[in-house]
Amino acid sequence: MGRILAIDYGRKRCGVAVTDPLQLIAGDSKTIATHELMQFLQDYTAREAVDRIVVGLPKQLNGQPSESMRYITPFLNRLRKVMPAMPVEMYDERFTSTIAHQAMIAGGMKKSDRRDKSRVDSIAATIILTDYLESKKTII
């Protein structure tokens, strides 16, 4: 079984989080410059088994895709071309940045540290991945 990798895609930087090999826990989050993301994904999948990539789907409150999709769609097209065998799935990312900020406050993070947008991006990727994992659990 391979890992699941999640991406909170942004124009300047992207949050990235991956599961453990058993796909139980989301962790190992980091922020990657957007222009380096494709190379990072190629390098990472060359050294680690990855079963799928989950990309945050930005939606408006009414459920319609947000303006950000015009930046994400070209990335998705390129990803599918560069890594055609890799399953890619979109997952609703509404409120992940807000939840990330709230988690930082609840965790007692200093205000100056909360301004670091790269931290928000990596936490948002972890939230996307955690939510995705929760949605896939089967109820016994």
N, C-alpha and C positions, 0 to 999 in steps of 0.2 A: 504494500500500500504506500502510495506517495503522499506528499504534502498537498495542501490547498493553499494557493497564494492569492491574496486579495490586494487590490489597488484602489486607493482613493486618488483619482486622477485630477491633476491641476495643471494650469498653463505653465507655471514656473517649477513646481515641485510636486512629487507624488508620494503619498504615504503608501508603504508596503508592509504587509503583515503576512506571516505564514503559520500554518499549523505545525504541530508535532507530527512525526511520521504516522501515528495512529489516527490522525485527524480528530483529536479530542479537544485540544486547547489551541486557541489563537495566541500567538506571541511573536517574538523575534521581529518587532516592528522597527522600521527605519524610514527615513525620508531620502528620496533619490531625486536629483534634478531631472526634470521632464526630458530634456534632450539626451540624458544618459539612461533612461528607463529601458529602452529596447535592448541595449547591450547588457544591462544588468539582468534582464529576464533571460537572455540567451546564456549568459555565464552561469546564472543560478540554476537553470534547468539542466545545464550540462553536468553540474556536480551534484545536484540533488534530484531525487525522483519527485516530480510534481504531477499530480493527477489532473488538476484543472486550475485555471486562473479565473478569479471572480473580480469583476470590475464594478465599482460603484456606479449605479444608475441614478443620475441627478433628476429628480422630479420636482415639480411645483406642488403646492398644496392640493391643487385640483387633480393631481395624478398625471398631468401632461409632462412630457420631457422638458427640462429647463433649457435655457439658452446655452448652457455648458456643453450640451450634446454636440454642438457644432465643432468643438475641439476634441471631444472623445471619439466621435465616429471615425475621423481619419486615423487615429491611433488604433482603434479596433480593426479597421481594414488592414492596416500595416501588420499588426500582430497576427492576424489570421493568415496573411501572406507569408510572413517570416517563419511562423510556427504553425503550419497547417494541421498538424496532428494533435495539437494541444486544444482540449475543450476550453472554450471561453464562455463564461456566463455573466450576465448582468444581474446586479442585485440592488434593490432600492436603497439609496443612501440618504434619504431625507432625514434631517435633524442630526446626522452623525457629528457634524462640527459643533453643534450646540451641546450635544451630549458629551463630546470630548471636553469642551470648556467646563461644563458642570462637573465632570469627573476630576478635572484638574483642580477646581476649587474645593471639591469634597476631599480630595487627597491632600489639601493643605499647601498646594504649590504657590509659591510667591507670585505676586502680580507681574513682576518683571519676567519671570519664567513663562507665565501664561501668554505673554505677548509673542513668544517664539512660535511662529506659524508652522514651522517644521514639526514641532512637538504635536500640535493640533492635528496635522496631516497624518502622522504616524499613529496617533491614538484613534483617529477616525477610521483608518484602515483596519485597525484591530477591532473596532466596533462593527464595521461592515462584515468582517470575517466571523466574528462571534455570532452576530445575528444570522448570518448565512448558515452556520453550523447548527444553530438552534432550530432553524426552519427545516432542516433535513433530518432531525431526530424523529424516530418513530415512537409513537406512544404504544406502550404494551398494555 
